[in-house]
Amino acid sequence: MSNAHEQHAASGGQHGSLKSYMVGFGLSIALTLLSFGCVMAGLVPHHLIMPALMVFCIAQVLVQLGFFLHMGIAPEQRENLMVMVCALIFIGIVVVGSLWVLHNMNAYMMPGMSHGG
């Protein structure tokens, strides 16, 4: 087990300190409470709820990636970052493609609707 830890440390992998984990945990809790407050407590005007949630969502992802997964833009983290970007592209293609298919199914398969064919 210590051999794997030594290999991880030798390859440039770093573990966070207790302080960094606590800061990340505190930020995650704060962002979650802010998101909940936007929706349930009416802290934000109705037309700004969705943009506020998107901002808190992106901030939450960045906190999780930075403080807990230790992903950054440092040269030794480049491979991890590229894998993450590739995974996000694949997820984006699947989500956008699914929404496109569902939209077309809704538009062209409604009963009683004729679309000139």
Stockholm file with secondary structure:
# STOCKHOLM 1.0

chainA/1-117         MSNAHEQHAASGGQHGSLKSYMVGFGLSIALTLLSFGCVMAGLVPHHLIMPALMVFCIAQVLVQLGFFLHMGIAPEQRENLMVMVCALIFIGIVVVGSLWVLHNMNAYMMPGMSHGG
#=GR chainA/1-117 SS CHHHHHHHHHTTCCCCCHHHHHHHHHHHHHHHHHHHIIIIICCSCGGGHHHHHHHHHHHHHHHIIIIISCCCSSGGGHHHHHHHHHHHHHHHHHHHHHHHHHHHHHHHCCTTCCCCC
#=GC SS_cons         CHHHHHHHHHTTCCCCCHHHHHHHHHHHHHHHHHHHIIIIICCSCGGGHHHHHHHHHHHHHHHIIIIISCCCSSGGGHHHHHHHHHHHHHHHHHHHHHHHHHHHHHHHCCTTCCCCC
//
